[in-house]
Amino acid sequence: MTGRLPSGVLVTALLRRVNDAGGFGAVLAKGDAQGGAILVIAVERGMDPKLLERGIGTNGRTVLVDSTPADDLDGYWRRRRARDPDLWVIEVDIAAAERFAAETILDD
């Protein structure tokens, strides 16, 4: 058994932290509560949105991977969701959105 928290708990924690800090967070697609992957659409004022997800880095540690497509971010995550119904898609709108995501959903 790993020490990783269930995906539903991580999503709830991320949304609560963002909202408590004065930002806005919303679930665009609800995934599997236990083990679904989490895609975070990070929106910051004056910047293009980023699509971030948990992955394994070159050193074997858990990292946030920038999966932002060159175009059609909405279409990209919808196609991913069609192939993986367990996928969570979360949008957060706050300064330092990537930091909030990393501090909440990474387990290292």
Secondary structure, 3 states (H helix, E strand, C coil): CCCCCCHHHHHHHHHHHHHHCCCEEEEEECCCCCCCCEEEEEECCCCCCEEEEEEECCCCCEEEEECCCCCCHHHHHHHHHHHCCCCEEEEEECCCHHHHHHHHHCCC
